[in-house]
Amino acid sequence: MTAAPDLSAAPHLLRGAASVALAALAQAAGITPSLPDPDGTRSDINGDFRSQGYANLADGLFQALPSGGSTSRTGVAVSAGARTR
């Protein structure tokens, strides 16, 4: 049986959650300018931030792992023939 989470702990978790979110966004911001889109255009950093935020909101609703970018994973994916970052 699934139960609703205890929301009384939420205020105590906000500072840590914000710190993790800022670290993930900083990492994503470092990746965006280093690898151009496949058509050679520069990526929209704000669009990348929005997409990552939407993905993480959806992840929370479905108990999935957080989404984020990584320079090492992006490099490996591109060298393996990935078409998107």
PyMOL Python script that loads the backbone (N, CA, C, O; Angstrom):
from pymol import cmd

cmd.read_pdbstr("""\
ATOM      1  N   MET A   1       0.836  -1.171   0.000  1.00  0.00           N
ATOM      2  CA  MET A   1       0.000   0.000   0.000  1.00  0.00           C
ATOM      3  C   MET A   1       0.890   1.247   0.000  1.00  0.00           C
ATOM      4  O   MET A   1       1.880   1.314   0.729  1.00  0.00           O
ATOM      5  N   THR A   2       0.538   2.197  -0.798  1.00  0.00           N
ATOM      6  CA  THR A   2       1.285   3.446  -0.896  1.00  0.00           C
ATOM      7  C   THR A   2       0.621   4.510  -0.048  1.00  0.00           C
ATOM      8  O   THR A   2      -0.601   4.663  -0.070  1.00  0.00           O
ATOM      9  N   ALA A   3       1.430   5.248   0.702  1.00  0.00           N
ATOM     10  CA  ALA A   3       0.899   6.310   1.551  1.00  0.00           C
ATOM     11  C   ALA A   3       1.452   7.648   1.078  1.00  0.00           C
ATOM     12  O   ALA A   3       2.532   7.710   0.491  1.00  0.00           O
ATOM     13  N   ALA A   4       0.716   8.701   1.333  1.00  0.00           N
ATOM     14  CA  ALA A   4       1.170  10.049   0.994  1.00  0.00           C
ATOM     15  C   ALA A   4       2.349  10.423   1.884  1.00  0.00           C
ATOM     16  O   ALA A   4       2.383  10.026   3.048  1.00  0.00           O
ATOM     17  N   PRO A   5       3.310  11.172   1.370  1.00  0.00           N
ATOM     18  CA  PRO A   5       4.458  11.567   2.192  1.00  0.00           C
ATOM     19  C   PRO A   5       4.061  12.540   3.298  1.00  0.00           C
ATOM     20  O   PRO A   5       3.059  13.247   3.193  1.00  0.00           O
ATOM     21  N   ASP A   6       4.851  12.561   4.340  1.00  0.00           N
ATOM     22  CA  ASP A   6       4.643  13.481   5.454  1.00  0.00           C
ATOM     23  C   ASP A   6       5.206  14.849   5.054  1.00  0.00           C
ATOM     24  O   ASP A   6       6.423  15.022   4.986  1.00  0.00           O
ATOM     25  N   LEU A   7       4.346  15.793   4.796  1.00  0.00           N
ATOM     26  CA  LEU A   7       4.774  17.114   4.315  1.00  0.00           C
ATOM     27  C   LEU A   7       5.351  18.005   5.404  1.00  0.00           C
ATOM     28  O   LEU A   7       5.847  19.092   5.105  1.00  0.00           O
ATOM     29  N   SER A   8       5.299  17.576   6.651  1.00  0.00           N
ATOM     30  CA  SER A   8       5.853  18.404   7.724  1.00  0.00           C
ATOM     31  C   SER A   8       7.380  18.501   7.636  1.00  0.00           C
ATOM     32  O   SER A   8       7.969  19.422   8.203  1.00  0.00           O
ATOM     33  N   ALA A   9       8.021  17.578   6.942  1.00  0.00           N
ATOM     34  CA  ALA A   9       9.479  17.606   6.798  1.00  0.00           C
ATOM     35  C   ALA A   9       9.923  18.511   5.654  1.00  0.00           C
ATOM     36  O   ALA A   9      11.108  18.834   5.564  1.00  0.00           O
ATOM     37  N   ALA A  10       9.017  18.926   4.781  1.00  0.00           N
ATOM     38  CA  ALA A  10       9.374  19.700   3.577  1.00  0.00           C
ATOM     39  C   ALA A  10      10.156  20.980   3.880  1.00  0.00           C
ATOM     40  O   ALA A  10      11.152  21.236   3.203  1.00  0.00           O
ATOM     41  N   PRO A  11       9.760  21.798   4.861  1.00  0.00           N
ATOM     42  CA  PRO A  11      10.532  23.028   5.113  1.00  0.00           C
ATOM     43  C   PRO A  11      11.995  22.760   5.478  1.00  0.00           C
ATOM     44  O   PRO A  11      12.868  23.570   5.165  1.00  0.00           O
ATOM     45  N   HIS A  12      12.264  21.642   6.131  1.00  0.00           N
ATOM     46  CA  HIS A  12      13.633  21.315   6.533  1.00  0.00           C
ATOM     47  C   HIS A  12      14.471  20.831   5.347  1.00  0.00           C
ATOM     48  O   HIS A  12      15.701  20.853   5.412  1.00  0.00           O
ATOM     49  N   LEU A  13      13.830  20.402   4.282  1.00  0.00           N
ATOM     50  CA  LEU A  13      14.534  19.855   3.119  1.00  0.00           C
ATOM     51  C   LEU A  13      14.797  20.891   2.029  1.00  0.00           C
ATOM     52  O   LEU A  13      15.570  20.626   1.109  1.00  0.00           O
ATOM     53  N   LEU A  14      14.175  22.057   2.113  1.00  0.00           N
ATOM     54  CA  LEU A  14      14.257  23.038   1.042  1.00  0.00           C
ATOM     55  C   LEU A  14      15.669  23.545   0.780  1.00  0.00           C
ATOM     56  O   LEU A  14      16.057  23.672  -0.381  1.00  0.00           O
ATOM     57  N   ARG A  15      16.446  23.837   1.805  1.00  0.00           N
ATOM     58  CA  ARG A  15      17.797  24.365   1.612  1.00  0.00           C
ATOM     59  C   ARG A  15      18.672  23.347   0.881  1.00  0.00           C
ATOM     60  O   ARG A  15      19.393  23.704  -0.051  1.00  0.00           O
ATOM     61  N   GLY A  16      18.613  22.092   1.297  1.00  0.00           N
ATOM     62  CA  GLY A  16      19.395  21.044   0.639  1.00  0.00           C
ATOM     63  C   GLY A  16      18.940  20.820  -0.797  1.00  0.00           C
ATOM     64  O   GLY A  16      19.761  20.632  -1.694  1.00  0.00           O
ATOM     65  N   ALA A  17      17.629  20.841  -1.008  1.00  0.00           N
ATOM     66  CA  ALA A  17      17.094  20.641  -2.357  1.00  0.00           C
ATOM     67  C   ALA A  17      17.530  21.777  -3.284  1.00  0.00           C
ATOM     68  O   ALA A  17      17.878  21.539  -4.440  1.00  0.00           O
ATOM     69  N   ALA A  18      17.511  22.985  -2.786  1.00  0.00           N
ATOM     70  CA  ALA A  18      17.944  24.127  -3.597  1.00  0.00           C
ATOM     71  C   ALA A  18      19.433  24.028  -3.924  1.00  0.00           C
ATOM     72  O   ALA A  18      19.843  24.359  -5.037  1.00  0.00           O
ATOM     73  N   SER A  19      20.241  23.580  -2.975  1.00  0.00           N
ATOM     74  CA  SER A  19      21.676  23.423  -3.217  1.00  0.00           C
ATOM     75  C   SER A  19      21.951  22.383  -4.295  1.00  0.00           C
ATOM     76  O   SER A  19      22.785  22.600  -5.174  1.00  0.00           O
ATOM     77  N   VAL A  20      21.257  21.262  -4.230  1.00  0.00           N
ATOM     78  CA  VAL A  20      21.431  20.207  -5.234  1.00  0.00           C
ATOM     79  C   VAL A  20      20.977  20.708  -6.601  1.00  0.00           C
ATOM     80  O   VAL A  20      21.638  20.441  -7.605  1.00  0.00           O
ATOM     81  N   ALA A  21      19.865  21.427  -6.653  1.00  0.00           N
ATOM     82  CA  ALA A  21      19.355  21.948  -7.923  1.00  0.00           C
ATOM     83  C   ALA A  21      20.345  22.937  -8.546  1.00  0.00           C
ATOM     84  O   ALA A  21      20.577  22.897  -9.755  1.00  0.00           O
ATOM     85  N   LEU A  22      20.926  23.817  -7.738  1.00  0.00           N
ATOM     86  CA  LEU A  22      21.895  24.785  -8.259  1.00  0.00           C
ATOM     87  C   LEU A  22      23.161  24.096  -8.763  1.00  0.00           C
ATOM     88  O   LEU A  22      23.725  24.506  -9.778  1.00  0.00           O
ATOM     89  N   ALA A  23      23.610  23.062  -8.069  1.00  0.00           N
ATOM     90  CA  ALA A  23      24.796  22.332  -8.521  1.00  0.00           C
ATOM     91  C   ALA A  23      24.519  21.637  -9.855  1.00  0.00           C
ATOM     92  O   ALA A  23      25.371  21.643 -10.743  1.00  0.00           O
ATOM     93  N   ALA A  24      23.343  21.044 -10.001  1.00  0.00           N
ATOM     94  CA  ALA A  24      22.981  20.369 -11.255  1.00  0.00           C
ATOM     95  C   ALA A  24      22.862  21.373 -12.397  1.00  0.00           C
ATOM     96  O   ALA A  24      23.289  21.090 -13.516  1.00  0.00           O
ATOM     97  N   LEU A  25      22.287  22.539 -12.127  1.00  0.00           N
ATOM     98  CA  LEU A  25      22.168  23.557 -13.169  1.00  0.00           C
ATOM     99  C   LEU A  25      23.529  24.117 -13.571  1.00  0.00           C
ATOM    100  O   LEU A  25      23.755  24.412 -14.745  1.00  0.00           O
ATOM    101  N   ALA A  26      24.429  24.265 -12.615  1.00  0.00           N
ATOM    102  CA  ALA A  26      25.776  24.745 -12.937  1.00  0.00           C
ATOM    103  C   ALA A  26      26.497  23.741 -13.828  1.00  0.00           C
ATOM    104  O   ALA A  26      27.206  24.130 -14.756  1.00  0.00           O
ATOM    105  N   GLN A  27      26.321  22.468 -13.554  1.00  0.00           N
ATOM    106  CA  GLN A  27      26.944  21.442 -14.386  1.00  0.00           C
ATOM    107  C   GLN A  27      26.347  21.467 -15.793  1.00  0.00           C
ATOM    108  O   GLN A  27      27.077  21.361 -16.779  1.00  0.00           O
ATOM    109  N   ALA A  28      25.034  21.605 -15.889  1.00  0.00           N
ATOM    110  CA  ALA A  28      24.386  21.673 -17.196  1.00  0.00           C
ATOM    111  C   ALA A  28      24.835  22.918 -17.959  1.00  0.00           C
ATOM    112  O   ALA A  28      25.005  22.867 -19.177  1.00  0.00           O
ATOM    113  N   ALA A  29      25.025  24.018 -17.264  1.00  0.00           N
ATOM    114  CA  ALA A  29      25.468  25.251 -17.921  1.00  0.00           C
ATOM    115  C   ALA A  29      26.883  25.103 -18.465  1.00  0.00           C
ATOM    116  O   ALA A  29      27.235  25.764 -19.442  1.00  0.00           O
ATOM    117  N   GLY A  30      27.694  24.259 -17.862  1.00  0.00           N
ATOM    118  CA  GLY A  30      29.038  24.018 -18.357  1.00  0.00           C
ATOM    119  C   GLY A  30      29.061  23.140 -19.597  1.00  0.00           C
ATOM    120  O   GLY A  30      29.980  23.236 -20.411  1.00  0.00           O
ATOM    121  N   ILE A  31      28.069  22.296 -19.745  1.00  0.00           N
ATOM    122  CA  ILE A  31      28.000  21.388 -20.889  1.00  0.00           C
ATOM    123  C   ILE A  31      27.490  22.106 -22.127  1.00  0.00           C
ATOM    124  O   ILE A  31      28.009  21.896 -23.223  1.00  0.00           O
ATOM    125  N   THR A  32      26.485  22.947 -21.966  1.00  0.00           N
ATOM    126  CA  THR A  32      25.802  23.564 -23.099  1.00  0.00           C
ATOM    127  C   THR A  32      26.744  24.271 -24.075  1.00  0.00           C
ATOM    128  O   THR A  32      26.641  24.020 -25.276  1.00  0.00           O
ATOM    129  N   PRO A  33      27.652  25.134 -23.631  1.00  0.00           N
ATOM    130  CA  PRO A  33      28.512  25.805 -24.616  1.00  0.00           C
ATOM    131  C   PRO A  33      29.625  24.913 -25.173  1.00  0.00           C
ATOM    132  O   PRO A  33      30.203  25.232 -26.212  1.00  0.00           O
ATOM    133  N   SER A  34      29.932  23.808 -24.505  1.00  0.00           N
ATOM    134  CA  SER A  34      31.054  22.985 -24.950  1.00  0.00           C
ATOM    135  C   SER A  34      30.716  22.097 -26.141  1.00  0.00           C
ATOM    136  O   SER A  34      31.607  21.732 -26.908  1.00  0.00           O
ATOM    137  N   LEU A  35      29.447  21.746 -26.308  1.00  0.00           N
ATOM    138  CA  LEU A  35      29.046  20.895 -27.426  1.00  0.00           C
ATOM    139  C   LEU A  35      27.899  21.558 -28.170  1.00  0.00           C
ATOM    140  O   LEU A  35      26.806  21.692 -27.618  1.00  0.00           O
ATOM    141  N   PRO A  36      28.122  21.976 -29.409  1.00  0.00           N
ATOM    142  CA  PRO A  36      27.031  22.594 -30.168  1.00  0.00           C
ATOM    143  C   PRO A  36      25.983  21.556 -30.557  1.00  0.00           C
ATOM    144  O   PRO A  36      26.247  20.354 -30.517  1.00  0.00           O
ATOM    145  N   ASP A  37      24.809  22.021 -30.928  1.00  0.00           N
ATOM    146  CA  ASP A  37      23.769  21.130 -31.426  1.00  0.00           C
ATOM    147  C   ASP A  37      24.245  20.483 -32.721  1.00  0.00           C
ATOM    148  O   ASP A  37      25.154  20.999 -33.371  1.00  0.00           O
ATOM    149  N   PRO A  38      23.636  19.351 -33.105  1.00  0.00           N
ATOM    150  CA  PRO A  38      24.080  18.660 -34.323  1.00  0.00           C
ATOM    151  C   PRO A  38      24.067  19.531 -35.585  1.00  0.00           C
ATOM    152  O   PRO A  38      24.852  19.295 -36.503  1.00  0.00           O
ATOM    153  N   ASP A  39      23.187  20.530 -35.637  1.00  0.00           N
ATOM    154  CA  ASP A  39      23.150  21.394 -36.824  1.00  0.00           C
ATOM    155  C   ASP A  39      24.144  22.550 -36.726  1.00  0.00           C
ATOM    156  O   ASP A  39      24.183  23.404 -37.612  1.00  0.00           O
ATOM    157  N   GLY A  40      24.943  22.589 -35.666  1.00  0.00           N
ATOM    158  CA  GLY A  40      25.971  23.606 -35.511  1.00  0.00           C
ATOM    159  C   GLY A  40      25.531  24.851 -34.766  1.00  0.00           C
ATOM    160  O   GLY A  40      26.365  25.706 -34.469  1.00  0.00           O
ATOM    161  N   THR A  41      24.252  24.982 -34.453  1.00  0.00           N
ATOM    162  CA  THR A  41      23.766  26.154 -33.731  1.00  0.00           C
ATOM    163  C   THR A  41      24.068  26.029 -32.242  1.00  0.00           C
ATOM    164  O   THR A  41      24.295  24.936 -31.725  1.00  0.00           O
ATOM    165  N   ARG A  42      24.065  27.159 -31.578  1.00  0.00           N
ATOM    166  CA  ARG A  42      24.273  27.162 -30.126  1.00  0.00           C
ATOM    167  C   ARG A  42      22.968  26.843 -29.429  1.00  0.00           C
ATOM    168  O   ARG A  42      21.897  27.263 -29.866  1.00  0.00           O
ATOM    169  N   SER A  43      23.063  26.110 -28.360  1.00  0.00           N
ATOM    170  CA  SER A  43      21.885  25.720 -27.597  1.00  0.00           C
ATOM    171  C   SER A  43      21.406  26.871 -26.719  1.00  0.00           C
ATOM    172  O   SER A  43      22.187  27.752 -26.358  1.00  0.00           O
ATOM    173  N   ASP A  44      20.140  26.859 -26.382  1.00  0.00           N
ATOM    174  CA  ASP A  44      19.538  27.862 -25.505  1.00  0.00           C
ATOM    175  C   ASP A  44      19.685  27.395 -24.059  1.00  0.00           C
ATOM    176  O   ASP A  44      19.019  26.443 -23.651  1.00  0.00           O
ATOM    177  N   ILE A  45      20.543  28.047 -23.281  1.00  0.00           N
ATOM    178  CA  ILE A  45      20.783  27.635 -21.900  1.00  0.00           C
ATOM    179  C   ILE A  45      19.501  27.715 -21.081  1.00  0.00           C
ATOM    180  O   ILE A  45      19.224  26.822 -20.280  1.00  0.00           O
ATOM    181  N   ASN A  46      18.712  28.778 -21.272  1.00  0.00           N
ATOM    182  CA  ASN A  46      17.451  28.894 -20.525  1.00  0.00           C
ATOM    183  C   ASN A  46      16.512  27.748 -20.871  1.00  0.00           C
ATOM    184  O   ASN A  46      15.834  27.216 -19.991  1.00  0.00           O
ATOM    185  N   GLY A  47      16.465  27.365 -22.136  1.00  0.00           N
ATOM    186  CA  GLY A  47      15.637  26.233 -22.543  1.00  0.00           C
ATOM    187  C   GLY A  47      16.123  24.937 -21.914  1.00  0.00           C
ATOM    188  O   GLY A  47      15.317  24.098 -21.512  1.00  0.00           O
ATOM    189  N   ASP A  48      17.444  24.770 -21.826  1.00  0.00           N
ATOM    190  CA  ASP A  48      18.004  23.588 -21.174  1.00  0.00           C
ATOM    191  C   ASP A  48      17.619  23.558 -19.697  1.00  0.00           C
ATOM    192  O   ASP A  48      17.267  22.502 -19.171  1.00  0.00           O
ATOM    193  N   PHE A  49      17.682  24.706 -19.026  1.00  0.00           N
ATOM    194  CA  PHE A  49      17.302  24.780 -17.608  1.00  0.00           C
ATOM    195  C   PHE A  49      15.826  24.430 -17.428  1.00  0.00           C
ATOM    196  O   PHE A  49      15.465  23.660 -16.538  1.00  0.00           O
ATOM    197  N   ARG A  50      14.978  25.001 -18.282  1.00  0.00           N
ATOM    198  CA  ARG A  50      13.543  24.699 -18.187  1.00  0.00           C
ATOM    199  C   ARG A  50      13.280  23.210 -18.396  1.00  0.00           C
ATOM    200  O   ARG A  50      12.514  22.597 -17.652  1.00  0.00           O
ATOM    201  N   SER A  51      13.914  22.640 -19.402  1.00  0.00           N
ATOM    202  CA  SER A  51      13.715  21.222 -19.698  1.00  0.00           C
ATOM    203  C   SER A  51      14.157  20.346 -18.541  1.00  0.00           C
ATOM    204  O   SER A  51      13.481  19.378 -18.192  1.00  0.00           O
ATOM    205  N   GLN A  52      15.289  20.683 -17.948  1.00  0.00           N
ATOM    206  CA  GLN A  52      15.775  19.905 -16.809  1.00  0.00           C
ATOM    207  C   GLN A  52      14.823  20.030 -15.624  1.00  0.00           C
ATOM    208  O   GLN A  52      14.571  19.051 -14.922  1.00  0.00           O
ATOM    209  N   GLY A  53      14.296  21.230 -15.400  1.00  0.00           N
ATOM    210  CA  GLY A  53      13.333  21.425 -14.314  1.00  0.00           C
ATOM    211  C   GLY A  53      12.051  20.649 -14.538  1.00  0.00           C
ATOM    212  O   GLY A  53      11.548  20.009 -13.614  1.00  0.00           O
ATOM    213  N   TYR A  54      11.510  20.693 -15.751  1.00  0.00           N
ATOM    214  CA  TYR A  54      10.288  19.937 -16.063  1.00  0.00           C
ATOM    215  C   TYR A  54      10.515  18.447 -15.897  1.00  0.00           C
ATOM    216  O   TYR A  54       9.668  17.735 -15.357  1.00  0.00           O
ATOM    217  N   ALA A  55      11.672  17.978 -16.366  1.00  0.00           N
ATOM    218  CA  ALA A  55      11.981  16.548 -16.245  1.00  0.00           C
ATOM    219  C   ALA A  55      12.058  16.136 -14.781  1.00  0.00           C
ATOM    220  O   ALA A  55      11.566  15.070 -14.410  1.00  0.00           O
ATOM    221  N   ASN A  56      12.669  16.966 -13.951  1.00  0.00           N
ATOM    222  CA  ASN A  56      12.788  16.614 -12.539  1.00  0.00           C
ATOM    223  C   ASN A  56      11.458  16.697 -11.805  1.00  0.00           C
ATOM    224  O   ASN A  56      11.224  15.929 -10.872  1.00  0.00           O
ATOM    225  N   LEU A  57      10.580  17.617 -12.207  1.00  0.00           N
ATOM    226  CA  LEU A  57       9.233  17.641 -11.626  1.00  0.00           C
ATOM    227  C   LEU A  57       8.481  16.363 -11.971  1.00  0.00           C
ATOM    228  O   LEU A  57       7.830  15.768 -11.112  1.00  0.00           O
ATOM    229  N   ALA A  58       8.572  15.945 -13.226  1.00  0.00           N
ATOM    230  CA  ALA A  58       7.911  14.701 -13.647  1.00  0.00           C
ATOM    231  C   ALA A  58       8.546  13.501 -12.942  1.00  0.00           C
ATOM    232  O   ALA A  58       7.843  12.571 -12.547  1.00  0.00           O
ATOM    233  N   ASP A  59       9.879  13.518 -12.784  1.00  0.00           N
ATOM    234  CA  ASP A  59      10.557  12.426 -12.082  1.00  0.00           C
ATOM    235  C   ASP A  59      10.022  12.271 -10.663  1.00  0.00           C
ATOM    236  O   ASP A  59       9.820  11.154 -10.187  1.00  0.00           O
ATOM    237  N   GLY A  60       9.796  13.391  -9.996  1.00  0.00           N
ATOM    238  CA  GLY A  60       9.282  13.343  -8.637  1.00  0.00           C
ATOM    239  C   GLY A  60       7.888  12.753  -8.551  1.00  0.00           C
ATOM    240  O   GLY A  60       7.553  12.075  -7.579  1.00  0.00           O
ATOM    241  N   LEU A  61       7.083  13.005  -9.554  1.00  0.00           N
ATOM    242  CA  LEU A  61       5.722  12.459  -9.550  1.00  0.00           C
ATOM    243  C   LEU A  61       5.699  10.949  -9.770  1.00  0.00           C
ATOM    244  O   LEU A  61       4.777  10.268  -9.321  1.00  0.00           O
ATOM    245  N   PHE A  62       6.706  10.430 -10.455  1.00  0.00           N
ATOM    246  CA  PHE A  62       6.725   9.005 -10.779  1.00  0.00           C
ATOM    247  C   PHE A  62       7.820   8.234 -10.057  1.00  0.00           C
ATOM    248  O   PHE A  62       8.148   7.112 -10.443  1.00  0.00           O
ATOM    249  N   GLN A  63       8.389   8.829  -9.012  1.00  0.00           N
ATOM    250  CA  GLN A  63       9.420   8.211  -8.182  1.00  0.00           C
ATOM    251  C   GLN A  63      10.626   7.764  -8.995  1.00  0.00           C
ATOM    252  O   GLN A  63      11.195   6.705  -8.732  1.00  0.00           O
ATOM    253  N   ALA A  64      11.020   8.566  -9.982  1.00  0.00           N
ATOM    254  CA  ALA A  64      12.183   8.262 -10.814  1.00  0.00           C
ATOM    255  C   ALA A  64      13.426   8.959 -10.257  1.00  0.00           C
ATOM    256  O   ALA A  64      13.325   9.800  -9.364  1.00  0.00           O
ATOM    257  N   LEU A  65      14.573   8.610 -10.779  1.00  0.00           N
ATOM    258  CA  LEU A  65      15.810   9.275 -10.380  1.00  0.00           C
ATOM    259  C   LEU A  65      15.862  10.665 -11.004  1.00  0.00           C
ATOM    260  O   LEU A  65      15.292  10.879 -12.074  1.00  0.00           O
ATOM    261  N   PRO A  66      16.533  11.611 -10.356  1.00  0.00           N
ATOM    262  CA  PRO A  66      16.632  12.967 -10.911  1.00  0.00           C
ATOM    263  C   PRO A  66      17.347  12.978 -12.262  1.00  0.00           C
ATOM    264  O   PRO A  66      18.234  12.166 -12.520  1.00  0.00           O
ATOM    265  N   SER A  67      16.946  13.902 -13.100  1.00  0.00           N
ATOM    266  CA  SER A  67      17.567  14.075 -14.415  1.00  0.00           C
ATOM    267  C   SER A  67      18.630  15.157 -14.335  1.00  0.00           C
ATOM    268  O   SER A  67      18.506  16.101 -13.555  1.00  0.00           O
ATOM    269  N   GLY A  68      19.670  15.020 -15.138  1.00  0.00           N
ATOM    270  CA  GLY A  68      20.714  16.035 -15.158  1.00  0.00           C
ATOM    271  C   GLY A  68      21.711  15.751 -16.257  1.00  0.00           C
ATOM    272  O   GLY A  68      21.696  14.684 -16.870  1.00  0.00           O
ATOM    273  N   GLY A  69      22.569  16.709 -16.497  1.00  0.00           N
ATOM    274  CA  GLY A  69      23.589  16.553 -17.522  1.00  0.00           C
ATOM    275  C   GLY A  69      24.933  16.250 -16.895  1.00  0.00           C
ATOM    276  O   GLY A  69      25.167  16.537 -15.721  1.00  0.00           O
ATOM    277  N   SER A  70      25.806  15.674 -17.684  1.00  0.00           N
ATOM    278  CA  SER A  70      27.148  15.363 -17.222  1.00  0.00           C
ATOM    279  C   SER A  70      28.101  15.484 -18.395  1.00  0.00           C
ATOM    280  O   SER A  70      27.833  14.955 -19.474  1.00  0.00           O
ATOM    281  N   THR A  71      29.207  16.173 -18.192  1.00  0.00           N
ATOM    282  CA  THR A  71      30.169  16.359 -19.258  1.00  0.00           C
ATOM    283  C   THR A  71      30.709  15.019 -19.750  1.00  0.00           C
ATOM    284  O   THR A  71      30.834  14.809 -20.956  1.00  0.00           O
ATOM    285  N   SER A  72      31.028  14.121 -18.840  1.00  0.00           N
ATOM    286  CA  SER A  72      31.587  12.828 -19.259  1.00  0.00           C
ATOM    287  C   SER A  72      30.563  11.989 -20.009  1.00  0.00           C
ATOM    288  O   SER A  72      30.898  11.362 -21.014  1.00  0.00           O
ATOM    289  N   ARG A  73      29.324  11.968 -19.539  1.00  0.00           N
ATOM    290  CA  ARG A  73      28.298  11.189 -20.247  1.00  0.00           C
ATOM    291  C   ARG A  73      27.996  11.788 -21.609  1.00  0.00           C
ATOM    292  O   ARG A  73      27.788  11.053 -22.574  1.00  0.00           O
ATOM    293  N   THR A  74      27.969  13.103 -21.700  1.00  0.00           N
ATOM    294  CA  THR A  74      27.687  13.752 -22.977  1.00  0.00           C
ATOM    295  C   THR A  74      28.790  13.444 -23.982  1.00  0.00           C
ATOM    296  O   THR A  74      28.500  13.134 -25.137  1.00  0.00           O
ATOM    297  N   GLY A  75      30.036  13.523 -23.566  1.00  0.00           N
ATOM    298  CA  GLY A  75      31.156  13.211 -24.448  1.00  0.00           C
ATOM    299  C   GLY A  75      31.126  11.782 -24.953  1.00  0.00           C
ATOM    300  O   GLY A  75      31.376  11.535 -26.132  1.00  0.00           O
ATOM    301  N   VAL A  76      30.821  10.836 -24.070  1.00  0.00           N
ATOM    302  CA  VAL A  76      30.733   9.430 -24.459  1.00  0.00           C
ATOM    303  C   VAL A  76      29.575   9.226 -25.423  1.00  0.00           C
ATOM    304  O   VAL A  76      29.715   8.513 -26.417  1.00  0.00           O
ATOM    305  N   ALA A  77      28.439   9.840 -25.140  1.00  0.00           N
ATOM    306  CA  ALA A  77      27.275   9.689 -26.019  1.00  0.00           C
ATOM    307  C   ALA A  77      27.558  10.245 -27.416  1.00  0.00           C
ATOM    308  O   ALA A  77      27.212   9.618 -28.417  1.00  0.00           O
ATOM    309  N   VAL A  78      28.186  11.417 -27.483  1.00  0.00           N
ATOM    310  CA  VAL A  78      28.505  12.020 -28.784  1.00  0.00           C
ATOM    311  C   VAL A  78      29.483  11.143 -29.557  1.00  0.00           C
ATOM    312  O   VAL A  78      29.311  10.932 -30.757  1.00  0.00           O
ATOM    313  N   SER A  79      30.507  10.632 -28.879  1.00  0.00           N
ATOM    314  CA  SER A  79      31.491   9.777 -29.571  1.00  0.00           C
ATOM    315  C   SER A  79      30.879   8.454 -30.010  1.00  0.00           C
ATOM    316  O   SER A  79      31.375   7.826 -30.945  1.00  0.00           O
ATOM    317  N   ALA A  80      29.801   8.019 -29.345  1.00  0.00           N
ATOM    318  CA  ALA A  80      29.127   6.774 -29.721  1.00  0.00           C
ATOM    319  C   ALA A  80      28.117   6.995 -30.833  1.00  0.00           C
ATOM    320  O   ALA A  80      27.520   6.036 -31.322  1.00  0.00           O
ATOM    321  N   GLY A  81      27.912   8.259 -31.247  1.00  0.00           N
ATOM    322  CA  GLY A  81      27.011   8.534 -32.354  1.00  0.00           C
ATOM    323  C   GLY A  81      25.660   9.085 -31.960  1.00  0.00           C
ATOM    324  O   GLY A  81      24.734   9.072 -32.770  1.00  0.00           O
ATOM    325  N   ALA A  82      25.522   9.571 -30.732  1.00  0.00           N
ATOM    326  CA  ALA A  82      24.245  10.143 -30.304  1.00  0.00           C
ATOM    327  C   ALA A  82      23.900  11.361 -31.165  1.00  0.00           C
ATOM    328  O   ALA A  82      24.783  12.123 -31.560  1.00  0.00           O
ATOM    329  N   ARG A  83      22.638  11.529 -31.444  1.00  0.00           N
ATOM    330  CA  ARG A  83      22.203  12.647 -32.265  1.00  0.00           C
ATOM    331  C   ARG A  83      21.798  13.875 -31.455  1.00  0.00           C
ATOM    332  O   ARG A  83      21.733  14.983 -31.986  1.00  0.00           O
ATOM    333  N   THR A  84      21.529  13.673 -30.175  1.00  0.00           N
ATOM    334  CA  THR A  84      21.201  14.792 -29.278  1.00  0.00           C
ATOM    335  C   THR A  84      22.080  14.684 -28.042  1.00  0.00           C
ATOM    336  O   THR A  84      22.647  13.629 -27.756  1.00  0.00           O
ATOM    337  N   ARG A  85      22.183  15.781 -27.320  1.00  0.00           N
ATOM    338  CA  ARG A  85      22.973  15.749 -26.092  1.00  0.00           C
ATOM    339  C   ARG A  85      22.244  14.977 -25.036  1.00  0.00           C
ATOM    340  O   ARG A  85      22.744  14.833 -23.921  1.00  0.00           O
TER     341      ARG A  85
END
""", "prot")
cmd.dss("prot")
cmd.show_as("cartoon", "prot")
cmd.util.cbc("prot")
cmd.orient("prot")
